Amino acid sequence: MMAKSTQSIIPETIVANKIYEIRGQKVMLDSDLAELYNSETKRLNEQVGRNIDRFPPDFMFQLTEEEWRILKSQFATSSWGGRRKLPFVFTEHGVLMLSSVLSSKQAVQVNIQIVRVFTKLRALLSEHSDLKLEIGDIKKQLQNHDKNIELVFSYIDELTEKKAAPRKRIGYKPDEL
């Protein structure tokens, strides 16, 4: 039995660089997906349109003018070309659903690769949130230490500020003649 190749068709960095955060979700543009699938954006969107019931709003949505303007401003080059319609973006679930409406071997392989990249990104985010929690705990401990140190210094200040009252001498007193 022949082992399947685990080598990627497209470098992971290229896929990862095509994932954006919009509306608090990690998404990919229809044009980027079409490029990865070696297809035209128009053809990809036609297939989605024919199967629109498979793409609820949490799988795919269309960008607003403002979102599109902001996204375009993040790129140094203007290689986006002239689009007549606002682009659609696909969440991880939407990308998974694309594999059911696109039948080419390239699309299936690219989808597997994209899902792996999404999974790695999610794992990285999870690690970062764990670090955030640990840092928060350390900050709380430091704040408590700061308060304790301030308290110690205030006690020391109180002790040093107390004026020494004249003390009555105790013990052997030589007679004064």
C-alpha positions in Angstrom: 0.0 0.0 0.0 1.4 3.4 -1.0 1.7 6.1 1.7 0.2 9.4 1.0 2.5 12.4 0.8 2.2 14.8 3.7 4.1 17.5 1.8 2.1 20.7 1.4 1.1 21.9 -2.0 1.4 25.5 -0.9 3.8 26.8 1.9 2.0 27.3 5.2 3.3 30.8 5.4 1.5 31.8 2.2 -1.8 30.3 3.5 -1.3 31.9 7.0 -0.7 35.3 5.4 -4.1 35.1 3.6 -6.0 34.7 6.9 -7.4 38.0 8.3 -9.4 38.9 11.4 -12.6 40.6 10.5 -15.6 41.0 12.9 -13.6 39.0 15.5 -13.3 36.0 13.2 -10.4 34.5 11.3 -11.4 34.6 7.6 -10.1 34.2 4.1 -11.1 36.3 1.0 -12.9 34.6 -1.9 -10.2 35.9 -4.3 -7.4 34.4 -2.1 -9.2 31.1 -1.9 -9.8 31.1 -5.7 -6.0 31.8 -6.2 -5.1 28.9 -3.9 -7.6 26.6 -5.7 -6.2 27.7 -9.1 -9.6 29.0 -10.0 -11.2 32.3 -10.9 -13.0 34.2 -8.1 -16.1 34.4 -10.3 -16.2 30.6 -10.6 -15.7 30.0 -6.9 -18.5 32.5 -6.1 -20.8 30.8 -8.7 -20.4 27.4 -7.0 -21.1 29.0 -3.6 -24.2 30.7 -5.1 -25.5 27.4 -6.4 -25.1 25.9 -2.9 -25.9 29.0 -0.8 -27.8 27.0 1.8 -24.5 25.4 2.8 -23.0 28.8 3.7 -24.9 30.4 6.7 -23.6 33.8 8.0 -21.2 32.1 10.4 -19.5 30.3 7.4 -19.4 33.2 4.9 -20.3 36.8 4.8 -19.8 39.8 2.5 -17.6 42.6 3.6 -19.0 46.1 4.0 -17.5 49.1 2.1 -15.7 50.2 5.3 -14.3 46.7 6.0 -13.1 46.4 2.4 -11.5 49.8 2.5 -9.7 49.1 5.8 -8.5 45.7 4.6 -7.2 47.2 1.3 -5.3 49.9 3.3 -3.3 47.2 5.1 -1.5 46.2 1.9 1.4 48.1 0.5 0.7 47.3 -3.2 -2.6 47.8 -5.0 -2.7 44.4 -6.8 -6.4 43.9 -5.9 -7.7 44.9 -9.3 -11.1 46.4 -9.9 -13.8 44.5 -8.2 -17.4 45.2 -9.1 -18.8 43.6 -6.0 -17.6 43.6 -2.4 -15.7 40.4 -1.6 -17.0 37.5 0.4 -15.0 36.0 3.2 -15.1 32.5 4.5 -14.5 31.4 8.1 -12.8 28.1 8.9 -16.1 26.3 8.7 -16.9 28.0 5.4 -13.5 26.8 4.0 -14.4 23.3 5.1 -17.8 23.6 3.3 -16.1 24.7 0.1 -14.5 21.3 -0.2 -18.0 19.9 -0.6 -18.9 22.2 -3.5 -15.6 22.3 -5.2 -14.6 18.9 -6.7 -11.1 19.3 -8.0 -8.2 17.4 -6.3 -6.3 20.7 -5.9 -9.3 22.2 -4.0 -9.5 19.2 -1.7 -5.7 19.2 -1.0 -5.7 23.0 -0.4 -8.7 22.7 1.9 -6.9 20.2 4.0 -3.9 22.4 4.2 -5.9 25.5 5.1 -7.7 23.7 7.9 -4.4 22.6 9.3 -3.2 26.2 9.3 -6.4 27.4 11.0 -5.9 24.7 13.6 -2.3 25.8 14.2 -3.4 29.4 14.6 -6.0 28.4 17.1 -3.4 26.5 19.1 -1.1 29.5 19.1 -3.9 31.8 20.3 -4.7 29.3 23.0 -1.1 29.3 24.2 -1.1 33.1 24.2 -4.2 33.2 26.3 -2.7 30.9 28.8 0.4 33.2 29.0 -1.9 36.2 29.5 -3.6 34.4 32.4 -0.2 33.6 34.0 1.0 37.1 33.5 -2.2 38.4 35.2 -1.6 36.1 38.2 2.0 37.4 38.5 0.8 41.0 38.4 -1.7 40.3 41.2 1.0 38.7 43.3 3.3 41.7 42.6 0.6 44.1 43.6 0.1 42.2 46.9 3.9 42.2 47.5 3.9 46.0 46.8 1.1 46.5 49.3 2.9 44.4 51.9 6.2 46.2 51.4 4.4 49.6 51.7 2.8 48.4 54.9 6.2 47.4 56.3 7.7 50.8 55.4 4.8 52.6 57.0 5.4 50.7 60.3 9.1 51.5 60.2 8.3 55.1 59.6 5.9 55.1 62.5 8.5 53.6 64.8 11.2 56.0 63.8 8.9 59.0 64.1 7.9 58.3 67.6 9.9 60.6 69.8 11.9 58.9 72.5 10.2 59.8 75.8 12.6 60.4 78.7 13.1 57.1 80.3 13.5 56.5 83.9 16.8 54.9 84.6 16.6 51.6 86.3 19.2 49.5 88.1 22.2 50.7 90.2 22.4 54.4 90.7 25.4 55.8 92.4 24.7 58.2 95.2 25.2 61.7 94.4 27.2 63.5 97.0 
